[in-house]
Amino acid sequence: MAECGRKALSLLEAARSRYESLQISDDVFGESGDDSSDNPFYSTSGDSDSDNYIAEVGEEEQHHHKKRDSGHGVGGGGSGSCGAGPPGSLSRSQAVEDGWTEALQDFTVPPYKDTYGPAQKMPATATALDFFQLFVPDNCIQNMVTQTNMYAKKFQERFGSDEGWCPVTAQEMKAFLGFVTSTSVHRCESVLSIWSSGFFSNRTIALKMSQARFEKILKYFHIVAFRPSQGSNQGLYKIQPFLDSLQQSFGCTFRPSQTQVLHEPLIDEDPVFITTCTERELRKRKKRKFSLWVRQCTSTGFICQISVHLKEGQGTDGLATLKNKPQLHSLVAKQLCQNISGKNTIIFTGPSITSLSLFTEFSKQDIYCCGLLSTRKSDCTGLPQDMLVCSSTPAQRGQSRVMMKGSMSLISWYNKGHFRFLTNAYPPTKQGLIIKRKSGEIPCPLAVEAFAAHLSYICKYDDKYSKYFIFHKPNKTWQQVFWLSISIAINNAYILYKMSDAYAVKRYSRAQFGERLVRELLDLDDCSPTQ
């Protein structure tokens, strides 16, 4: 028994050593729990979101093939799941003519051509507000002041004067941001709860501004007061300058590691609220009219770039006119990766982005890819169809098949279902393993191990950091995007804080960091977080 334990530990340590770039473990969240000693890379529990993310595809594949098998009927001639593959896939002879072969070859991805970590050294005395203002500086807040006052003036010229209004100041705007940000710390559904006498009331910060004044600022709050005459994304014109500024600050303050992931972060409604609210409240709440995609550093969770796509309405960014999801997601991926060409970056993608044409285009820009494939969600054009359908012969757990075209590998791996990966970042000749608490170690190609390692980390990041998104839910889409962007900026600020000398002085958890930021935005004298 002891020998088996030592063997499992040595396998785990070997796996860990392959992912030394994942430097910040559970503790990046400041909330290491009972599971902090477990493997941070692979799913070790039944309720892990990272496990569900991959299992989802496997279940879809099995359901898809079972449905198709039953459709062939009893007299199907034994063809079973060996029928036609997804649209655009190649027959065996076409695949061979196109260059696909089962002869495997080794290759090496060139070294990363960029440094990794914070782009500037922050002093040990830096405060939470100092880190936040790396992304939302004073000139950005002053612009909010100017535009809000301009909108208030225009509104009153059209609809009549507002006797209770006076122009907002920069100090009030900071306090306004602090009040709304406080909903990410105390998780109250309405920011107005601060001034109530209920559970979420907060007398300490409520004294900094009256509820009436806050509601006036909330009524007129704007980033852009007037519609531009031309250019810009018309659907997001009220938020676009802020998004552009935020994108630039993300790139200027942090250099990500070689491994990055493209995905949609977890920004759905709080599950606790959904289970407690009434049907009437649910009907009143409008569905989100936008999707948010990010490029995220897998070593730290730092979000390097964001892409917002409006689901309805007109836009000049080319996204609103696309109804084909693979085309849409391919264009989003290109937008997110436009600043990393020539650096030998490795990106991980989900089924909706993974495609041979996109990966081939990225490889010409020295961007290497590893993506999970789904015959239902992915663009399978140019891929061998016999690798995309289930074989009539039962597969054993850990068994894999590989075909290559140049340095591009198409992997079919079995683990309670067939999983398919497309990659040019990891040679198929090298083997890895998946370690699970109940199942032990499962052999797999190195690309599968790498995908599980990095995606597991990002899923764990999303599960924890999504708890600190601002809970204030306005009805207007541009405001929803704004507060979500502010939430991302605060999370990024905390990551920089954790990697700075300031963390060695005062080791704040994410919750304490958020509370400290609120108090500093409100200019409270005692800025120490509540214990």
C-alpha positions in Angstrom: 0.0 0.0 0.0 2.8 2.4 0.9 4.6 1.6 -2.3 1.5 2.4 -4.4 1.2 5.7 -2.5 4.8 6.6 -3.2 4.4 5.6 -6.9 1.3 7.9 -7.2 3.1 10.7 -5.5 6.1 10.4 -7.9 3.8 10.4 -10.9 2.0 13.5 -9.6 5.3 15.3 -9.0 6.5 14.4 -12.5 3.2 15.8 -13.8 3.6 19.0 -11.7 7.2 19.5 -13.0 5.9 19.6 -16.5 3.7 22.6 -15.6 6.1 24.8 -13.6 4.6 27.8 -15.5 1.4 27.3 -13.4 3.2 29.1 -10.6 0.2 30.4 -8.6 -1.8 27.6 -7.0 -5.1 27.8 -5.1 -3.5 30.5 -3.0 -3.9 33.1 -5.8 -7.4 33.5 -4.5 -6.3 34.0 -0.9 -8.7 31.2 0.0 -6.8 27.9 0.2 -9.2 25.4 1.5 -9.1 21.7 2.5 -8.3 20.7 -1.1 -5.2 22.9 -1.5 -2.9 19.8 -1.2 -4.6 18.0 -4.0 -3.5 18.0 -7.6 -4.3 21.6 -8.9 -4.1 20.5 -12.5 -6.6 17.6 -12.9 -10.1 17.0 -11.8 -10.0 15.2 -8.4 -13.7 15.4 -7.4 -16.9 14.6 -9.0 -18.3 18.1 -9.0 -15.3 19.8 -10.6 -16.4 22.2 -13.4 -13.2 21.5 -15.3 -14.2 17.8 -15.4 -17.7 18.7 -16.5 -16.4 20.9 -19.3 -14.6 18.0 -21.0 -17.2 15.4 -20.0 -19.9 17.5 -21.7 -18.3 16.9 -25.0 -17.9 13.2 -24.4 -21.6 12.8 -23.5 -22.6 14.8 -26.5 -20.5 12.6 -28.8 -21.9 9.4 -27.3 -25.5 10.7 -27.5 -24.9 11.8 -31.1 -23.5 8.4 -32.2 -26.2 6.4 -30.4 -28.9 8.5 -32.0 -27.3 8.0 -35.4 -26.8 4.3 -34.9 -30.5 3.8 -34.0 -31.4 5.8 -37.1 -29.7 3.2 -39.3 -32.2 0.6 -38.2 -31.7 -3.2 -37.8 -30.9 -3.6 -41.4 -28.1 -1.2 -41.5 -25.6 -3.8 -42.7 -23.5 -3.4 -39.6 -22.2 0.0 -40.6 -23.1 1.4 -37.1 -21.2 4.5 -36.3 -18.9 4.1 -39.2 -21.3 6.2 -41.4 -20.7 9.6 -42.8 -18.8 12.1 -40.6 -19.6 15.7 -39.9 -20.0 18.2 -42.7 -16.7 19.1 -44.4 -14.8 16.0 -43.1 -12.7 13.9 -45.5 -13.1 10.3 -46.5 -10.2 8.0 -45.9 -8.9 8.3 -49.5 -9.4 12.1 -49.5 -7.6 12.4 -46.2 -4.6 10.5 -47.5 -4.5 12.6 -50.7 -4.7 15.7 -48.5 -1.6 14.7 -46.5 -3.0 13.0 -43.4 -1.0 10.0 -42.3 -0.7 7.6 -39.3 3.1 7.9 -39.4 3.9 10.0 -36.4 6.9 12.5 -36.3 8.4 14.4 -33.4 8.9 18.2 -33.4 9.7 21.0 -30.9 7.8 24.2 -30.4 10.3 27.1 -30.5 11.0 28.9 -27.2 8.7 31.7 -26.0 9.9 35.1 -27.3 8.6 37.3 -24.5 9.2 37.8 -20.8 6.5 36.9 -18.3 5.1 38.8 -15.3 4.2 42.4 -14.3 5.5 45.0 -16.6 6.3 47.5 -13.9 7.4 47.1 -10.3 5.0 48.5 -7.7 6.3 49.7 -4.4 5.7 47.7 -1.2 3.6 50.7 0.0 1.2 50.4 -3.0 -2.5 50.3 -2.0 -5.4 48.5 -3.5 -6.5 51.8 -5.2 -3.0 52.1 -6.7 -3.4 48.7 -8.3 -6.9 49.4 -9.5 -5.8 52.7 -11.0 -3.3 50.9 -13.2 -6.5 50.1 -15.2 -8.9 52.9 -14.3 -6.7 56.0 -13.8 -7.7 59.5 -12.6 -8.1 60.8 -16.2 -10.5 57.9 -16.9 -12.6 58.9 -13.9 -12.4 62.5 -14.8 -13.8 61.6 -18.2 -16.7 59.9 -16.5 -17.3 63.1 -14.6 -17.3 65.3 -17.7 -19.5 62.9 -19.8 -22.0 62.5 -16.9 -22.4 66.2 -16.4 -22.7 66.7 -20.2 -25.5 64.0 -20.4 -27.3 65.5 -17.4 -27.3 68.9 -19.1 -28.5 67.5 -22.4 -31.2 65.4 -20.6 -32.5 68.4 -18.7 -32.5 70.7 -21.7 -34.8 68.1 -23.4 -37.0 67.0 -20.5 -36.9 69.9 -18.1 -34.7 71.0 -15.3 -33.9 68.7 -12.3 -33.9 70.8 -9.1 -32.1 68.2 -7.1 -29.2 67.9 -9.5 -25.8 69.6 -9.2 -22.7 68.7 -11.3 -20.8 65.6 -10.0 -17.2 65.9 -8.9 -14.3 63.5 -9.3 -14.4 62.6 -5.6 -18.1 61.8 -5.9 -17.5 59.7 -8.9 -14.9 57.7 -7.1 -17.3 57.2 -4.2 -20.0 56.2 -6.8 -17.7 53.5 -8.1 -16.9 52.4 -4.6 -20.6 52.0 -3.7 -21.3 49.8 -6.7 -18.1 47.8 -6.3 -19.2 47.0 -2.7 -21.8 44.7 -4.1 -19.0 42.4 -5.2 -17.8 42.1 -1.6 -21.1 41.9 0.2 -22.9 40.2 -2.7 -26.1 42.2 -2.3 -28.4 42.2 -5.3 -29.3 45.9 -5.1 -26.7 48.6 -4.3 -29.5 50.6 -2.7 -29.5 48.0 0.1 -26.6 49.9 1.6 -29.0 52.6 2.8 -31.7 50.2 4.0 -32.2 48.8 7.4 -32.0 45.2 6.2 -29.3 42.6 6.2 -27.1 44.2 3.5 -27.2 47.7 5.1 -23.8 49.3 5.7 -24.0 52.4 7.9 -20.3 53.0 7.7 -20.1 53.7 4.0 -23.7 55.0 3.7 -22.7 58.1 5.6 -20.3 59.1 2.7 -23.2 59.9 0.3 -26.9 60.2 0.6 -29.1 57.7 -1.2 -30.8 60.5 -3.1 -27.5 61.8 -4.4 -26.3 58.3 -5.4 -29.5 57.8 -7.3 -29.1 61.1 -9.2 -25.6 60.1 -10.3 -26.8 56.7 -11.2 -29.6 58.3 -13.3 -27.2 60.4 -15.4 -24.0 58.2 -15.3 -22.3 58.1 -18.7 -19.0 57.2 -20.4 -20.0 58.8 -23.7 -22.8 61.3 -23.6 -23.3 61.9 -27.4 -23.5 59.4 -30.3 -20.5 59.6 -32.6 -21.3 60.7 -36.2 -19.4 57.9 -37.8 -17.0 55.0 -37.1 -16.9 53.1 -33.9 -19.0 50.1 -33.0 -22.5 51.8 -32.9 -23.9 49.2 -30.6 -21.2 49.8 -28.0 -20.4 53.5 -28.6 -21.3 54.5 -25.0 -18.7 52.1 -23.6 -16.1 51.7 -26.5 -13.6 54.4 -25.4 -13.4 52.8 -21.9 -13.0 49.3 -23.3 -10.2 50.6 -25.6 -8.4 52.2 -22.6 -8.9 49.1 -20.6 -7.5 46.8 -23.3 -4.4 49.1 -23.6 -3.8 49.0 -19.8 -4.1 45.2 -19.7 -1.3 45.0 -22.3 0.9 47.6 -20.7 0.8 46.3 -17.1 1.3 42.5 -17.5 3.1 40.1 -19.9 1.4 36.7 -19.9 3.1 33.3 -19.9 3.5 31.2 -23.1 0.3 29.3 -22.4 -3.0 31.1 -22.7 -6.6 30.2 -23.2 -9.5 31.6 -25.3 -12.9 31.1 -23.7 -16.1 32.7 -22.3 -15.6 33.4 -18.6 -18.3 32.5 -16.1 -20.6 35.6 -15.9 -24.0 34.0 -15.5 -26.4 34.9 -12.8 -25.5 34.1 -9.2 -26.9 30.6 -8.6 -27.9 31.4 -5.0 -30.0 34.3 -6.3 -31.6 32.2 -9.0 -32.8 29.6 -6.5 -34.2 32.2 -4.1 -36.0 34.6 -6.4 -39.6 34.2 -7.5 -40.8 33.4 -11.0 -42.0 37.0 -11.4 -38.6 38.4 -10.5 -37.0 36.0 -13.1 -39.4 37.1 -15.8 -38.7 40.8 -15.1 -34.9 40.3 -15.5 -33.8 40.7 -19.0 -31.5 38.2 -20.6 -28.0 39.2 -21.4 -27.8 40.6 -24.9 -24.0 40.2 -25.3 -21.3 37.6 -25.0 -17.9 38.2 -23.6 -14.8 36.3 -24.8 -11.3 36.6 -23.2 -7.7 35.7 -23.8 -6.4 34.6 -20.4 -3.0 33.7 -19.0 -3.2 30.1 -17.7 -0.4 30.6 -15.2 -2.1 33.4 -13.2 -5.6 33.9 -14.5 -4.8 37.4 -15.6 -7.2 38.4 -18.4 -5.1 39.9 -21.2 -7.7 40.9 -23.6 -11.5 41.0 -23.9 -13.9 40.9 -26.9 -17.6 41.9 -26.5 -20.1 40.7 -29.1 -23.7 42.0 -29.2 -26.1 39.2 -29.8 -28.7 41.6 -31.4 -28.6 44.9 -33.4 -26.2 46.4 -35.9 -22.5 46.7 -35.5 -19.6 47.8 -37.6 -17.2 45.2 -36.1 -18.3 42.5 -38.5 -19.6 40.3 -35.7 -23.3 41.3 -35.6 -23.8 40.2 -39.3 -22.4 36.7 -38.7 -25.0 34.0 -37.9 -22.7 31.0 -38.4 -21.2 30.3 -34.9 -17.9 28.7 -36.1 -17.3 31.8 -38.3 -18.2 34.1 -35.5 -16.0 32.4 -32.9 -13.1 32.2 -35.4 -13.3 35.9 -36.0 -13.4 36.5 -32.2 -10.3 34.3 -31.8 -8.5 36.3 -34.4 -9.4 39.6 -32.6 -8.2 38.2 -29.3 -4.9 37.0 -30.7 -4.0 39.9 -32.9 -1.3 41.2 -30.5 0.5 37.9 -29.8 1.8 36.9 -33.3 5.5 36.1 -33.6 6.0 35.2 -30.0 5.5 31.4 -30.1 2.5 31.5 -27.8 0.5 28.3 -27.1 -3.3 28.9 -26.9 -5.9 26.4 -25.7 -9.4 26.5 -27.2 -12.8 25.0 -26.6 -14.9 23.1 -29.3 -16.6 26.2 -30.7 -13.2 27.8 -31.7 -11.2 24.7 -32.6 -10.8 24.3 -36.4 -8.1 23.2 -38.8 -8.3 26.4 -40.9 -8.0 28.7 -37.9 -5.1 26.7 -36.4 -3.3 26.6 -39.7 -3.7 30.4 -40.1 -2.4 30.9 -36.5 0.6 28.7 -37.1 1.7 31.1 -39.9 1.9 33.8 -37.2 3.9 31.6 -34.8 0.9 31.0 -32.6 0.6 27.3 -31.6 -2.8 25.7 -30.7 -4.3 22.9 -28.7 -8.1 22.5 -28.9 -10.9 20.2 -27.9 -13.0 19.1 -30.9 -16.7 18.3 -31.0 -18.4 16.9 -34.1 -21.5 19.0 -33.2 -19.9 22.3 -32.2 -16.6 22.4 -34.1 -15.9 23.2 -37.8 -14.5 19.8 -38.9 -13.7 20.9 -42.4 -10.6 19.1 -43.7 -10.4 16.5 -41.0 -10.4 12.7 -41.6 -13.9 11.5 -40.9 -12.8 8.1 -39.7 -11.1 9.9 -36.8 -14.3 11.7 -35.9 -16.7 8.7 -35.7 -16.7 6.0 -33.1 -15.2 2.7 -34.1 -17.4 -0.4 -33.9 -14.6 -2.1 -31.9 -14.9 -1.2 -28.1 -12.0 1.0 -27.0 -10.1 0.6 -23.8 -9.7 3.4 -21.3 -6.6 5.5 -22.1 -6.4 4.1 -25.7 -5.7 6.7 -28.4 -5.4 7.0 -32.2 -3.5 9.8 -33.9 -3.2 11.1 -37.5 -0.8 13.8 -38.6 -0.7 16.4 -41.4 2.7 18.2 -41.2 3.0 19.2 -37.5 -0.8 19.1 -37.0 -2.1 16.2 -35.0 -5.7 14.9 -34.7 -6.0 12.8 -31.6 -8.9 10.5 -30.6 -8.6 9.5 -27.0 -11.0 7.3 -25.0 -11.9 7.8 -21.3 -15.6 6.8 -20.7 -16.2 8.4 -24.0 -14.3 9.5 -27.1 -12.5 12.9 -26.8 -10.8 14.5 -29.8 -8.1 17.1 -29.8 -6.5 19.1 -32.6 -3.0 20.4 -31.9 0.3 21.5 -33.3 1.7 22.5 -29.9 2.5 19.1 -28.6 4.1 16.2 -30.5 2.0 13.0 -30.5 5.1 10.9 -29.9 5.2 12.1 -26.3 3.0 10.6 -23.6 1.4 12.0 -20.5 -1.2 10.9 -18.0 -4.3 12.1 -16.2 -4.3 11.5 -12.4 -7.7 11.1 -10.7 -8.3 10.4 -7.1 -10.7 7.4 -7.7 -9.5 6.1 -11.0 -5.7 6.4 -10.6 -3.5 7.3 -13.5 -4.9 7.2 -17.1 -2.4 7.2 -20.0 -2.9 9.8 -22.7 -1.0 11.8 -25.3 0.9 14.8 -23.8 -1.5 17.2 -25.6 -4.4 15.8 -23.6 -2.5 16.1 -20.4 -1.6 19.7 -21.1 -5.2 20.6 -22.1 -6.5 19.1 -18.9 -3.8 20.8 -16.8 -4.4 24.3 -18.1 -8.1 24.2 -18.5 -8.6 22.8 -15.0 -6.7 25.8 -13.6 -8.7 28.3 -15.5 -12.0 26.6 -14.5 -10.9 26.8 -10.9 -10.0 30.5 -11.4 -13.5 31.2 -12.9 -15.3 29.3 -10.2 -13.7 31.4 -7.5 -13.2 34.8 -9.1 -16.8 34.9 -10.5 -17.9 35.2 -6.9 -16.3 38.7 -6.8 -18.1 40.1 -9.9 -20.1 43.2 -9.2 -23.7 42.1 -8.4 -25.3 45.4 -9.5 -27.4 44.4 -12.6 -28.5 47.4 -14.6 -31.0 46.9 -17.5 -28.9 48.8 -20.1 -26.5 46.6 -22.0 -23.6 49.1 -22.1 -23.8 49.5 -18.3 -23.8 45.7 -17.9 -20.6 45.5 -20.0 -19.1 48.4 -18.0 -19.6 46.9 -14.6 -18.4 43.5 -15.8 -15.3 45.2 -17.2 -14.7 46.9 -13.8 -15.0 43.5 -12.1 -12.3 42.0 -14.5 -10.1 45.0 -13.8 -10.3 44.5 -10.0 -9.5 40.8 -10.4 -6.5 41.7 -12.6 -5.5 44.3 -10.0 -5.5 41.6 -7.3 -3.3 39.3 -9.3 -0.7 42.1 -9.8 -1.0 42.8 -6.0 -0.3 39.1 -5.3 2.8 39.2 -7.5 4.1 42.5 -6.0 6.2 43.4 -2.9 3.0 44.9 -1.3 1.6 41.4 -0.8 4.6 40.5 1.4 3.8 43.5 3.7 0.0 42.8 4.1 -1.3 39.5 2.8 -4.9 40.3 1.9 -7.4 37.7 0.6 -9.4 38.6 -2.5 -12.4 39.5 -0.3 -10.2 41.8 1.9 -8.6 43.4 -1.1 -12.1 44.2 -2.5 -13.2 45.7 0.8 -10.0 47.7 1.1 -10.5 49.1 -2.4 -14.1 50.1 -1.6 -13.0 52.0 1.5 -10.2 53.8 -0.4 -12.5 54.8 -3.2 -14.8 56.2 -0.6 -11.9 57.9 1.1 -12.6 56.5 4.5 -9.9 57.3 7.1 -9.6 53.7 8.4 -8.8 51.6 5.3 -8.1 48.4 7.0 -10.4 45.6 5.9 -12.9 44.1 8.3 -11.7 40.9 9.8 
